[in-house]
Amino acid sequence: MAGGAGRAQDYEIIIRRSSGWVTIPWRDFWEYRDLLVLLVRRDFVSRYKQTMLGPLWFLLQPVITTVIFTIVFGGVAQIPTDGIPRPLFYLCGLLGWTYFAQNLGLGGSVFISNANLFGKVWFPRLIVPFAVIVSNLVAVGLSLIPFATVYIYYAGFAEPGAISFTPLALLAPFVLLQIALLSLGVSLWMSAATAKYRDLTHLTQYIIQLWMFATPVFYPLSQFSEKWKWVAWINPMSVPIEALRLTLLGRGSLGVSEVWISLASTMLILVSGIAIFQRVERTVVDSV
């Protein structure tokens, strides 16, 4: 064709530093959706690629942990569970906590673990921690299998009156959504910190373990006296874990004000996490 008509025109993409403290690149997320799918698949497959049981570990981990909790905290320590059968009480708490802990464990070091990828090609960096949150949802889905099995056993056979299904169960996905957003915000803070101070990566697992003991995973919030209940409320994971038990098992010690305060703190942690993550990502490739 004359004049080279029909050929693709030359063009260039200019990458500019985002203005403002918090900028969520929704358009870039949509344009790089294929990359998001690949990262989700990478995070899920690489974790159990060379294991004998593979994804079955998602089923065994909560079961093994529940057995240990039942023996130690139920049999030895005799910590009450508000009338809920102990295995069901622990499985419900672990359902939310394990998801939160896995998100922190993998998302808290995205700058270090993906340094080579960040240095070779540009893409919205927020996609990487977001992919971790999405990939771990598969583990939550598999963890629901032992929980549902034990639930049916106690509700239908062992102790029919101990638990009851209520319409609040429809709110359980929104509680998991809050846990996802909260874990995303905390992991963004941790990834920004570990990018600057590499030795913090060795403290991540200790922080997660200590955080679990400060969260009502193996004990109910009702064990706190009114004088010390504020200690539980300053933990942003206390309300989501208790909310899971309230929605799925019909037992819990929550008020409307506590829920709203928890939601507000979750959004504060998320927004501030995005802000510090975007601030660090501008120079992190040169430092990791």
Salt bridges, closest charged atoms under 4 A:
GLU31 OE2 - ARG27 NE 3.35
ASP43 OD1 - ARG42 NH2 3.08
GLU226 OE2 - LYS229 NZ 3.59
GLU242 OE1 - ARG245 NH1 3.84
